[in-house]
Amino acid sequence: MGNFNDLRICEKISKALNEMGFEEPTPIQLQGIPTLMAGNDLIGQAQTGTGKTAAFGIPLIDKVQQSPRAIQGLVLTPTRELAIQVAEELNRIGQFTDVHALPIYGGQDIQRQIKALKRGPKIIVATPGRLMDHTKRRTISFQNIMTVVLDEADEMLNMGFIEDIEKILSATPSTRQTLLFSATMPKQIQNLAQKFLRNPSLLQIKAKEMTVPLVEQHYIELQDREKFDGLCRLLDIQSPESAIIFGRTKRRVDELAEGLKKRGYSAEGIHGDLSQSKRDAVLRQFRESTIDILVATDVAARGLDISGVTHIYNFDIPQDAESYIHRIGRTGRAGQSGVALTFVSPRELNHLRSIENTTKRKITRMLMPTMTEALEGQRRIAVEKLLFQLEEGNYDHYKGRAEALLSEIDSVSLLSAALKLLTKEPAITTVKLTTEPPLRAQTYNKNRKKPFIRRNKPHATPTRV
């Protein structure tokens, strides 16, 4: 493994990377940065969590920092959350330069964005739909664009943005540098690359590098109606410090979050139908550990960069191996271990085997904990709470009352009662969840109709980095 000094990064950016705690480049950074510094187009097949934002951000900022005060770089992302996070990371990388990245996304007042654009950002990070709104209003000019980045292109394809992306790329200068990052390479994405990229280099981060070896991977076989009680038992026993629970649909996420709150867990849900202010509030609570559990759909969680997540629970099995890798990649980061657990119905076992075959990683079976084990887990947590309070101190004003109680009640009985009070007995609250159909291995996209995309240019054969 090399280091950032070997990549000949300018002093201002190197200083920022040091302050951000970057020690050595990831594989995609080590291989991609020199290619991008040389001005080549690039196809990068990589997941979130591999360091791709810095891989394209460092060369992008280095390229535009000496340019005139105009939009020189354009980054397209599928979601608001990812646009905000990419812009934040670019601004951290460019903190000692005059480069500013501005996020442009739907859900925010467009007049506010127009005012921000007048301040002259050199990079904009945008969702395709809102960017198209600005182009219609002529509030954004593409004439000085030197670099375009398509981040998570496959997700933008799934969200129906392919036509907008083509219009945007067609409106930018033909001399631009174009970078395309995608976890998967469906035919439509290949066609897009053939049409708009010039002799691109190809950089692939293989699946085995993306499965995060520090993550313990397990599954539990059970019926759909048993999932919620099973999830609560696991939460009681494992007592995760910070957990993300993935549901397949927005309705499922709402039901799960509400059900968990009814049973006394500190949880909130996030999905695409929530307002931007509500999403921001939930994510802030999760980052600050005000809540312990985040319930999310795949799209809402895509691009989230939250450290310290200890457990991932796939309440619904992911649709494909790439989604599975993306989900479990939320934990086991920065050298820390993590746990990923997937609920599987008997009819979904073939789909689970397909995920194992693609990721080349065995997912071990685990038995559902019993009610007795769940209660024992809660008792253990109660003891830990008491011991933690002893370490914290600041309970002197309770001592008088404690001494009075001890004069009437023996210490063992009193402490036992305190532990029972702190123990969250297994709840009997009934929570009804919508039954979702099981997935079958690889059948959901084989017969899906794909839009026809006209090829205007001959195939540009990529050269491997």
Buried (B, 14 or more C-beta within 10 A) or exposed (E): EEEBEEBEBBEBBBBBBEEEEBEEBBBBBBBBBBBBBEEBBBBBBBBBBBBBBBBBBBBBBBBBBEBEEBBBBBBBBBBBBBBBBBBBBBBBBBBBBEBBBBBBBBEBEBEEBEEBBEEEBBBBBBBBEBBBBBBEEEBBEBEBBBBBBBBBBBBBBBBEBBEBBBEBBEEBEEEBBBBBBBBBBBEBBBBBBBBBBEEBBBBBBEBEBBBBEEBBBEBBBBEBEBBBBBBBBBBBBBBBEBBBBBBBEBBBBBBBBBBBBEBEBEBBBBBBEBEBEEBBBBBEBBBEEEBBBBBBBBBBBBBBBBEBBBBBBBBBBBBBBBBBBBBBBBBBBEEEEBBBBBBBBEEBBBBBEBBBEBBEBEBEEBEBBEEEBBBBBBBBBBEEBEEEEEEEEEEEEEEEEEEEBEEEEEEEEBEEEBBEEBBBEBBEEEBEBEEBEBBEBBEEEEEEEEEEBEEEEEEBEBEEB
